[in-house]
């Protein structure tokens, strides 16, 4: 509670809207978040800030990894849902586009009537400065040169097209 009080004071002192991602990428295999513990922690943070401390200048963001490799223990993301009353926005990461997971996120957001925030986005595997494409970090033995128009066409154009197609749900 002491750490949450420090966070509450900080958020209040900003005197602006704060998008607070709580346990971001909760469903990622690398985070190993157990759903029950995650949900309890998420609820604790939101209710402490709102109810115990009266912080009103933040929105709570529930952010999925939307990872191409699936979720922790291959669970559906709904296993981590902490409740409509404590989630203001639904968030996702967009690195390597995974249509099924993004479509699932959009569908889930529409069901609970929550807007979506693209919390993290980057053309993973592309090195824009060098004009190359390779493995996940853009380095290694598989790196090949690629034109800037191909980089645009392979990552940026599909990204913006997906955002535009789903602008009814993706609001930030």
N, C-alpha and C positions, 0 to 999 in steps of 0.2 A: 504493500500500500504506500510506503514511503516513496518508492520509485515512481509509482503512478501519480502521486501528489506532485513530484518534481515535473513530470510530463504535463500534468494539468496546468501548473503554473507557467510552463514554457508555452504551451498552446495558447493559453489566455493572453499571455504577454505579446504574442505576435500581432494581435488585433487585426487578423485577417483570416480568411477561410483556410483550413488545413485539411488536406486529404491524408488520412492516417491509414496506411496499409498495415494491418495487424497480422503478423505471421505470414508475410507475403510469400507467394508460391507454396502455400500450405500443403498442396497435393504432390509436390515434387518428390521424386524418389530420393534425392540427395538430402532432403530435410528430415525425413523419417518422423513426421508428425503423426502421432496416434490421433485419430479423429476425436475421440471423447475428450482427451486432454486439451486438444486444440480448441474445440468448441467451448469448453469451460473457461479457458484462458481468454479467448476472444470476448466472451460475454462479460467476464470479470473486468477486463480493461474498459469496455464501452460503458458498462453500468457504473463503474467507479468514476470515470470521467464525467459522465452525464448526471448521474443521480447523487453521488457523494460530493462531487466538486462543482457541479453546475456548469461545466464547460459546454458552451453552445456554438463555438466557432470551429467545429471540426465535423467531418463526415467520416464514418467508418467504412473502409474499403476491404472487401473480401476478395483477395486476388489469387486466382489460379495460375499455375505455371503454363498451362496449355502446352505441355511439352510433347514432342513427337514420340517420346519413349514411354508415354503412359504415366500413370500415377503411382504413388507409393502403394505397394501391395496390390496394384491393379484395381483399386477401389474406385467406385464412381465418385465424382466430386461432391455429390450430394451428401456423402458420409461426413463431410466436414462442415456442413451448413449449420451455423450457430443460431439462426432464427431471423425471421423477417424484422423483428423489432430492434435488432442490433446491427443490421447491415443496411447501409445507405446506398452504396455503390458496389457493383461487382466489377472486379478488375481481371485483366489477363495480360500475359506477356506474349509478344509477337516477334519471334526471331526467325525460326524456320516455320513457315506457315503450315498449320495442321488444320485443314478445313473441318474435319469432323469434330475436333475439340472446340474450335471456335463456334461452329454451328450449335453445338451443345450448350456453350456458354450463353450465346444469344438467346436460344430457346429457354434456358433456365431463367435468364434475366427477365424475359417477357412474362414468364409464368408468375414470378414474384413481383413484377412491376418495378424493377430496379434498373437504373441506367448503368451502362458499361463504361469503364475507363480503361484505355490502353495504357497500362502503367509502365511498361518497358517495351521498347521496340528498337531493333537494330538489324541490319542485313547480315545475319550470321553467316560466316564463311567467305564473305566478300571483303577484300581490302580495297576500298574505294580509292585511296591515295595511289596505290600501285596498279590499280586496274587488274586485280587478280581474283580468282575464286579458288578455294581449297577446302580442306576439312573444316570443322566447326569454327576454328579460330583463324582461318585464312592463312595458315602456314603449314609446312610439312611437305612431303614428297609429292602430293597430289595437286599442288598449286599450278594453275594454268592462267594465262592471260585472257582477259575478257574485255570486250569493249564497254565503254560507259553506257552506251545505249542498251547493250545486253544486260548490264547490271540493273539499269532502270526497268527494263522489260521483265526481268526474272524476279526482282524483289519489290521495287518501289511501286510499279504499276499495279501488280496484284494486291499489294497492301492497300493502296488508296482506293482501288476498285471495291475491295471488300468493305472498307470503312464506308464508302459511299452507298453501297448496296444495303448496308445495315445501319444507316444513320438514324433510323427510328429507335435503335437500341443503343448504339455506340455513341455516347454523348460527350466523351472527353478523351 
